[in-house]
Amino acid sequence: KLRGAFPTPAERASNSAPQLSPA
């Protein structure tokens, strides 16, 4: 989340969506 460009598997699991995509 700090970088936002490269979300980690844990962050993707928490957010349920990659930060790379606006949606």
Backbone as CSV, one residue per row, in Angstrom:
resi,resn,N_x,N_y,N_z,CA_x,CA_y,CA_z,C_x,C_y,C_z
1,LYS,0.838,-1.203,0.000,0.000,0.000,0.000,0.877,1.259,0.000
2,LEU,2.020,1.172,0.657,2.925,2.325,0.731,3.428,2.691,-0.662
3,ARG,3.727,1.663,-1.446,4.229,1.909,-2.800,3.053,2.017,-3.774
4,GLY,2.139,1.074,-3.659,0.949,1.136,-4.500,1.190,0.586,-5.901
5,ALA,2.450,0.557,-6.315,2.764,0.095,-7.667,2.888,-1.430,-7.707
6,PHE,3.406,-2.007,-6.617,3.591,-3.444,-6.577,3.037,-4.035,-5.280
7,PRO,1.758,-4.306,-5.276,1.103,-4.883,-4.089,1.561,-6.319,-3.845
8,THR,1.800,-6.647,-2.600,2.241,-7.994,-2.247,1.034,-8.931,-2.177
9,PRO,1.260,-10.231,-2.288,0.186,-11.228,-2.208,-0.705,-11.014,-0.997
10,ALA,-0.101,-10.605,0.114,-0.860,-10.365,1.342,-1.762,-9.148,1.173
11,GLU,-1.226,-8.114,0.542,-2.012,-6.897,0.329,-3.138,-7.175,-0.660
12,ARG,-2.823,-7.967,-1.701,-3.831,-8.303,-2.703,-4.940,-9.128,-2.063
13,ALA,-4.579,-9.978,-1.105,-5.569,-10.798,-0.421,-6.443,-9.924,0.476
14,SER,-5.835,-8.894,1.055,-6.575,-8.005,1.948,-7.472,-7.067,1.154
15,ASN,-6.914,-6.511,0.082,-7.671,-5.557,-0.723,-8.577,-6.277,-1.721
16,SER,-8.208,-7.527,-2.030,-8.977,-8.324,-2.976,-8.942,-7.698,-4.361
17,ALA,-7.982,-6.779,-4.576,-7.835,-6.144,-5.884,-6.451,-5.527,-5.999
18,PRO,-5.769,-5.760,-7.128,-4.429,-5.220,-7.350,-4.445,-3.706,-7.468
19,GLN,-3.464,-3.050,-6.848,-3.402,-1.590,-6.876,-3.029,-1.085,-8.268
20,LEU,-2.559,-1.986,-9.122,-2.154,-1.605,-10.468,-3.364,-1.138,-11.274
21,SER,-4.521,-1.736,-11.002,-5.728,-1.369,-11.741,-6.580,-0.387,-10.943
22,PRO,-7.108,0.640,-11.603,-7.946,1.647,-10.946,-9.267,1.048,-10.473
23,ALA,-9.632,-0.085,-11.073,-10.876,-0.742,-10.683,-10.539,-2.098,-10.094
